[in-house]
Amino acid sequence: MTKSTLLEIDKNEACLGMFIHGFGKQWLSSPFALSQFKLNSPAELKALRESSVGTLVIDLSKGVGPANAASAIRKPYHNLPLDTGAAAMAQATGMVRSLFSNAASPAGIDRQQVDAVVDVVDRLVYTRPTTILNLTKLKTKDETSFQHSIAVCALVGLFARHLKLEAKLIRILCASALLHDIGKLRIPTAILAKKGMLTGDEIAVMQTHPRKGYEILARVTGLPDMVGKVCLQHHEKLDGSGYPTGFKQDEIGAAARIVAICDVFDALTSVRPYKAGSTPQAAAAMMATWDGHFDKMLLERFFDCLGLEGPGKGMVTNGSAQTADDTLGLSQADLDDFQF
C-alpha cells in the first residue's frame, strides 16, 4: 500500500517551503485566493497564522514537512481515492443523493454536506481538469438529476478559476451551481421523467422550479443570499424571454449568468431518454447563435476555458484591459455579498 503524502497539521506548524494541498471544510476561513500552492513568502505565512483556519493539509511530495516530528496534532490525511473521473462522480453522486433527500425532508439542507460535495468536486477540478468535459459521459439513467448538479458545479469551478476570481467567490459559485436545480424536488416525478415533449401545462409547472428552489434555500441558515439568487435567476435570459420573472440585462446577476452558461452546456452535451448528447463543439456552436440568451463576453470566455471555438471567436482578446471583475460587472459591494 502506497504511503500517503498528505498530512493534516496545525496552522502554527506551517513554515515556508510547505505545499498547501487544501483546507478541508475550513475553506471559507482561508485568506488565500488559491487552495493549493507553495507557501513561499513571510507575508503568506503571517496571513495564515492570523486567520481563523485551525488546520491545513500539506503535500509532503511537493514541499517540506513540519519541523516538530513529535507533534500530537499532526495526522495522516486520507480521502477516498479520486484516480478517475468515474470515482469522483460515484462519490459525489452518493453525497448529492443524500443532500437532496435531506432537502426534501423536515431536516432540510445540511450546509456541511454542501461543503463536502464542493470539496470533492474541487479536488477533481484541481487534479483532473481535463476530465470535466467527460463528466456527461459518466452519467447513469437513474442518477441524471444528481449528476447534472455535480457536472454544473465542476464546470462552474473550472470556469471561475479561468476568470481568476477569488477563492471564496469560487466556492460559493460552486455551491450555487450544486443547488441551482434544488426546486425540482417540488416538481412531480411524472413531469421530470417524461420522455416525450411536455404539454403547455406541464411546461408551466416545470418553470416554477426556480422559485420553489429559492423558497427551499431561503430557509437554510448560513447560506449567502447569492446562492438563492442564482437558483431563482438561472433560467432568466438577457433579452427578457426567460423565467420565472422575465428579468433583463443588469437585472440578472453575474453569478446567475455564469451558472446559466454551464447549466445549458451540460444539458446539451448530456444523453437524455429523449435525445442524444451533442459534442462539446456542437453545443458551443449552438449556444453562440442564441442571441439574447447569454452574456456574450462570458460565453466567449467559457469557450476559451474549455478550448472550444464559437462563431464569435476573437470577440475577447488576450490584450483586453478589462479584469475578470470588470467583465463580470462586479463591484466591491457585489463581492462582499458573496461572503458568509
C-alpha positions, 0 to 999 in steps of 0.5 A: 500500500502506497504511503500517503503524502498528505498530512493534516497539521496545525496552522502554527506548524506551517513554515515556508517551503510547505505545499498547501494541498487544501483546507478541508471544510475550513475553506471559507476561513482561508485568506488565500485566493488559491487552495493549493500552492507553495507557501513561499513568502513571510507575508503568506505565512503571517496571513495564515497564522492570523486567520481563523483556519485551525488546520491545513493539509500539506503535500509532503511530495511537493514541499517540506514537512513540519519541523516538530516530528513529535507533534500530537496534532499532526495526522495522516490525511486520507480521502477516498481515492479520486484516480478517475473521473468515474470515482469522483462522480460515484462519490459525489453522486452518493453525497448529492443523493443524500443532500437532496433527500435531506432537502426534501425532508423536515431536516432540510439542507445540511450546509456541511454536506454542501461543503463536502460535495464542493470539496470533492468536486474541487479536488477533481477540478484541481487534479483532473481538469481535463476530465470535466468535459467527460463528466456527461459521459459518466452519467447513469439513467437513474442518477441524471438529476444528481449528476447534472448538479455535480457536472454544473458545479465542476464546470462552474469551478473550472470556469471561475478559476479561468476568470481568476476570481477569488477563492471564496467567490469560487466556492460559493459559485460552486455551491450555487451551481450544486443547488441551482436545480434544488426546486425540482424536488417540488416538481412531480416525478411524472413531469421530470421523467417524461420522455416525450415533449411536455404539454403547455401545462406541464411546461408551466409547472416545470418553470416554477422550479426556480422559485420553489428552489429559492423558497427551499434555500431561503430557509437554510441558515448560513447560506449567502443570499447569492446562492438563492439568487442564482437558483431563482435567476438561472433560467432568466435570459438577457433579452427578457424571454426567460423565467420565472420573472422575465428579468433583463440585462443588469437585472440578472446577476453575474453569478446567475449568468455564469451558472446559466452558461454551464447549466445549458452546456451540460444539458446539451452535451448530456444523453437524455431518454429523449435525445442524444448528447451533442459534442462539446463543439456542437453545443458551443456552436449552438449556444453562440447563435442564441442571441439574447440568451447569454452574456456574450463576453462570458460565453466567449470566455467559457469557450476559451476555458474549455478550448472550444471555438464559437462563431464569435471567436476573437470577440475577447482578446488576450490584450483586453484591459478589462479584469475578470471583475470588470467583465463580470460587472462586479463591484466591491459591494457585489463581492462582499455579498458573496461572503458568509 
